[in-house]
Amino acid sequence: MIPLKNMDPRRSFPFVTVILVVANVIVFLHQISLSPSAAEAFIRTYGLVPAKISYALAGTHHMTLQAAILPLFTCMFLHGGWLHIIGNMLFLWIFGANVEDRLGVFGYLSFYLVCGIASGVAEALFAWGSQVPSIGASGAISGVLGAFVVFFPGARILTLIPLFIVWFTARIPALIFIGLWFVIQFLSGMASLGSAPAVAQGGVAWWAHVGGFAIGVLLAMPLRRDTARRRADIYS
């Protein structure tokens, strides 16, 4: 299922969401401008490599804790290809704008970054010792999905559904769309547990998605009534 549009209206322009999309695109354009060897070095430096954290904590491989921890932030702005960044930015735009509308500019930016870092911690724990860099904004965006389903469970998502050679659109409630998405992430993560750390990644950081979504839900739940009340006061 491919989301095309969130049918729930918003009341403000999503400045932070636009800035995040632009920042991700700029970093990606820089990545693809590099030579293959330089691009690999760039990803290994700024992507999240769980083994680096274990080395830093153990005091081995001349790895500093700062160099190992910094990628928890920087990895959110790296992507592995056009499909990777297009898919992530599509989800960020469709779901992030309304969450920003609910949380406000500074609240939303803080929320996004916290979810992204938390998702990286989850991925590092489940892929402990892996030498494979984890990159992408999907962990932070998973947190946005968690907040969206808390704030707007009944919002309709215009969705493109490919069914063999027949493609059609449907308006699916956010609770169902995001719920199905989360089930896939969780089951895929569970299936990866029996694999070696480097293989468990399988090209997708499943536990970053699960961790980001979980922290997004947990952070959004206590904010649900408060933000709704404040928004009602502002626009009344």
Secondary structure, DSSP 8 states (H G I E B T S, - for coil): -EEEEE-S--SS--HHHHHHHHHHHHHHHHHHHS-HHHHHHHHHHHSB-HHHHHHHHHT-TT--HHHHHTHHHHGGG--SSHHHHHHHHHHHHHHHHHHHHHH-HHHHHHHHHHHHHHHHHHHHHHTTT--S-B--SHHHHHHHHHHHHHH-TT-EEEEEEEETTEEEEEEEEHHHHHHHHHHHHHHHHHHHTTS-HHHHTTTS-HHHHHHHHHHHHHHHGGGHHHHHHHHHHHH-
